[in-house]
């Protein structure tokens, strides 16, 4: 059930007070006015602390800077007067005992009238007492249909000879995860520069969307063209992903397949977990969002959980997408919640509930370096579709990794390098370390003003101590964990 249907239901059920959580006051007001025009014949009066009631017939504005008087004004109307009263940021006055009591008394009184109070706020500030006589609704970010209507409206200000339906669809996809106000702001910025909304606007909207999402401080929208073929090895993981290539298509939904939940990738640093997350988004053809769990935590009680819920709302509004949760083991351990008043435990519980119950097309790719530290509830079946252990590359995989990187750095001469011998000499090297020895060798050959050769790379291999030498204990733990059947080899 969408917000419009929920709002219609609670108003027609003669609900006294509705508490709506949203950052988009203007959009909510538009929805309410559209609803009143189509379905019910009620007057609408809005109040805020600075302007009071500016739309009630009177010589002066009523209840200016007086929230208690705002409620008394509602009470003063006759029982036969049909109206909706929209009170903005009224939750800021809930701590005033006289206002809290007046609201509760008024809720009983107007329940016998055809009147409804709608309190709009950006925060879920309902106490247990007020939740008893208020119905809480959440107005999420606009869905693709709402966005397409707004794009259609904006196109009226732009003349274009292109196929509008295709353009509207592409722009709507680019705008998912943005508010209507943000969409209008970006469109205005583009029109000022180019005067016409056309295909060029798509990349512009994506770039601006990256900035807007990054401003939240919790999420980042990645643009990347990394492909699975750019990653050496991981054949079983690539095969698993290939079966889910069309998992977010309408044909898959019609077939009855549920959306895949996602993956947990475990392994030591440098084995390609982060690259796999990026390449997965490219492979599935959907956007990539990165969640920075560390930035969720705040000092105020309840703010950390609120930050996570806000991030989840943006992710769901951006769906279908890949959500990359990097190094989840650093945020949540078996000692989660110890010494922080339970904040970390509550954030973890919120995240895990969402992982298990989400029905939107969001594919999770979480990574972990020290899986033995993770709470059992994170790795239990049902959180992720599969857990893959990315081990250090074997001989053939190392050769493939050398070939992949050399093909990028030396596209014309990569086949001249003795990758088989280099792979044989780089035992215990991770993919990241293989890439780095090639780059270090290139610095030497560049400094000596000559072309890179296999001997340069071999020399760097001989002078590099791979992480595996110092992290052998963790590798053994990961390998043991995988050998027990708790993870599949990638």
Residue pairs with C-beta under 8 A, 6 or more apart in sequence:
1 9
2 143
3 31
3 137
3 138
3 139
3 140
4 31
4 35
6 137
7 18
7 31
7 32
7 35
7 137
8 35
8 39
10 18
10 135
10 137
11 18
11 35
11 40
11 84
11 116
12 39
12 40
14 111
14 114
14 116
15 116
15 135
16 106
16 107
16 108
16 110
16 111
16 116
16 117
16 133
17 103
17 106
17 107
17 116
17 117
17 118
17 119
17 133
17 134
17 135
18 116
18 117
18 118
18 119
18 134
18 135
18 136
18 137
19 91
19 119
19 121
19 126
19 130
19 134
19 135
19 136
19 137
20 28
20 118
20 119
20 120
20 121
20 136
20 137
20 138
20 139
21 121
21 122
21 123
21 124
21 136
21 137
21 138
21 139
22 28
22 120
22 121
22 122
22 138
22 139
23 122
23 179
24 139
24 179
24 180
24 181
25 88
25 120
26 180
26 181
27 139
27 142
27 179
27 180
27 181
28 86
28 120
28 139
29 46
29 86
31 139
32 44
32 84
32 86
32 118
33 44
36 42
36 44
36 84
40 82
41 82
42 82
42 83
42 84
42 114
42 115
42 116
43 81
43 82
43 83
43 84
44 55
44 83
44 84
44 86
45 53
45 55
45 56
45 83
45 84
45 85
45 86
46 53
46 54
46 55
46 85
46 86
46 87
46 88
47 53
47 63
47 70
47 85
47 86
47 87
47 88
47 90
48 87
48 88
48 89
49 65
49 67
49 88
49 89
49 92
50 64
50 65
51 61
51 64
52 61
52 62
52 63
52 64
52 65
52 66
52 70
53 61
53 62
53 63
53 70
53 73
54 61
56 62
56 73
62 69
62 70
62 73
63 69
63 70
63 72
63 73
67 90
67 93
67 96
67 99
68 96
68 98
68 99
68 102
70 87
70 90
71 99
71 102
71 103
71 106
72 102
74 85
74 106
74 110
74 115
74 117
75 106
75 109
77 83
77 115
79 112
79 113
80 113
81 113
81 115
82 114
82 115
83 114
83 115
83 116
84 115
84 116
84 117
84 118
85 115
85 116
85 117
85 118
86 118
86 120
87 117
87 118
87 119
87 120
88 120
89 120
89 121
89 122
90 119
90 120
90 121
91 119
91 121
91 123
91 125
91 126
93 99
94 100
94 103
94 125
94 127
94 130
100 129
100 130
103 130
103 133
104 129
104 130
104 133
106 117
107 117
107 133
107 134
108 133
110 116
110 117
119 134
123 306
124 136
124 306
126 134
126 136
140 313
140 316
140 317
141 177
141 178
141 179
141 313
141 314
141 317
142 150
142 178
142 179
142 180
142 183
142 317
143 317
144 172
144 173
144 176
146 180
147 172
147 175
147 176
147 178
147 180
147 183
148 168
148 169
148 172
150 180
150 183
150 184
151 168
151 171
151 172
151 175
151 183
152 164
152 168
154 183
154 184
154 187
154 197
155 164
155 167
155 168
155 197
157 191
157 197
158 191
158 195
158 196
158 197
158 198
159 196
160 167
160 196
160 197
160 198
162 198
162 199
167 197
167 198
167 199
170 199
170 202
171 197
171 201
171 202
171 205
174 202
174 205
174 206
174 209
175 183
175 186
175 205
175 209
176 317
176 318
176 319
177 209
177 213
177 221
177 314
177 315
177 317
177 318
178 186
178 209
178 212
178 317
182 212
186 204
186 205
186 208
186 209
187 197
187 201
189 208
190 197
190 201
190 204
190 205
191 197
194 200
194 201
206 221
206 223
209 221
210 220
210 221
210 223
213 219
213 220
213 221
213 289
213 314
214 220
214 221
216 310
216 311
216 314
217 292
217 295
218 291
218 292
218 295
218 296
218 307
218 308
218 310
218 311
219 289
219 290
219 291
219 292
219 311
219 314
219 315
220 289
220 290
220 292
221 287
221 288
221 289
221 318
222 278
222 281
222 287
222 288
222 289
222 290
222 324
224 278
224 281
224 282
224 288
225 282
226 275
226 278
226 279
226 282
227 279
227 282
227 283
228 234
228 238
228 241
228 276
228 279
228 280
228 282
228 283
229 404
230 275
230 279
230 404
230 408
231 272
231 275
231 276
231 279
231 404
231 431
232 272
232 393
232 397
232 398
232 400
232 401
232 402
232 403
232 404
232 431
233 272
233 393
233 394
233 396
233 397
233 400
233 401
233 431
233 490
234 272
234 276
234 390
234 397
234 490
236 388
236 488
236 489
236 490
237 276
237 388
237 390
237 490
240 386
240 388
240 488
241 280
241 283
241 284
244 260
244 284
245 283
245 284
246 252
247 257
247 259
247 260
247 284
247 363
248 259
248 284
248 286
248 320
248 361
248 363
258 359
259 359
259 360
259 361
259 362
259 363
260 363
260 385
261 355
261 358
261 363
261 364
261 383
261 384
261 385
262 322
262 323
262 362
262 363
262 364
262 365
262 366
262 384
262 385
263 280
263 364
263 365
263 366
263 384
263 385
263 386
263 387
263 388
264 328
264 366
264 367
264 368
264 378
264 379
264 383
264 384
264 386
264 387
264 388
265 273
265 276
265 277
265 365
265 366
265 367
265 368
265 387
265 388
265 390
265 490
266 273
266 367
266 368
266 369
266 371
266 387
266 388
266 389
266 390
266 478
266 481
266 482
266 487
267 273
267 369
267 389
267 390
267 391
267 478
267 490
268 369
268 392
268 430
268 467
268 468
268 471
268 474
268 475
268 478
269 369
269 430
269 432
269 467
269 471
270 430
270 431
270 432
270 433
270 467
271 390
271 391
271 392
271 393
271 430
271 431
271 432
272 390
272 430
272 431
272 432
273 367
273 390
274 324
274 326
274 367
275 431
276 365
276 390
277 288
277 322
277 324
277 326
277 365
277 367
278 288
278 324
280 322
280 363
280 365
281 287
281 288
281 321
281 322
281 324
282 288
284 320
284 322
284 363
286 320
286 321
286 322
286 361
286 363
287 318
287 321
287 322
288 321
288 322
288 324
289 314
289 315
289 318
289 321
289 322
289 323
289 324
290 323
290 324
290 325
290 326
291 311
291 315
291 323
291 324
291 325
291 326
292 326
293 325
293 328
293 330
293 331
293 332
293 347
294 330
294 331
295 307
296 304
296 307
296 308
296 311
296 347
297 304
297 307
297 343
297 344
297 347
298 304
298 307
301 341
301 343
304 343
304 346
304 347
305 343
305 346
305 347
305 350
308 347
308 350
308 351
309 350
312 354
315 321
315 323
315 362
316 358
316 360
316 362
319 360
319 361
319 362
320 361
320 362
320 363
321 361
321 362
321 363
322 362
322 363
322 364
322 365
323 362
323 363
323 364
323 365
324 365
324 366
324 367
325 364
325 365
325 366
325 367
326 366
326 367
327 367
327 368
327 369
328 366
328 367
328 368
328 374
328 378
329 368
329 369
329 370
329 371
329 373
329 374
331 344
332 344
332 348
332 374
332 375
332 378
333 373
333 374
333 375
334 373
334 374
334 375
336 344
336 345
336 348
336 375
337 343
337 344
337 345
337 346
337 348
348 375
348 377
348 378
352 377
352 378
352 383
355 364
355 383
355 384
356 382
356 383
364 384
366 384
368 374
369 474
370 474
370 477
371 379
371 477
371 478
371 481
371 487
372 477
372 481
377 383
379 387
379 486
386 488
387 486
387 487
387 488
388 487
388 488
388 489
388 490
389 478
389 479
389 481
389 482
389 487
389 488
389 489
389 490
390 490
391 478
391 479
391 482
391 489
391 490
392 428
392 429
392 430
392 468
392 475
393 400
393 401
393 429
393 430
393 431
393 434
395 423
395 424
396 423
398 422
398 423
398 426
398 429
398 434
399 419
399 420
399 422
399 423
401 431
401 434
401 435
402 417
402 419
402 422
402 423
402 434
402 438
403 414
403 419
405 434
405 435
405 438
406 414
406 417
406 419
406 438
407 414
409 438
409 439
409 442
410 417
410 452
413 451
417 453
417 454
417 457
418 454
421 454
421 458
422 454
422 457
422 458
422 461
425 458
425 461
425 462
426 433
426 434
426 437
426 461
426 466
428 466
428 468
428 469
429 437
429 461
429 464
429 466
429 468
430 466
430 467
430 468
433 464
433 466
433 467
436 464
437 457
437 460
437 461
437 464
438 457
438 460
440 460
440 464
441 452
441 456
441 457
441 459
441 460
442 452
442 456
444 456
444 459
444 460
445 451
445 452
445 453
445 456
468 475
481 487
482 488
482 489
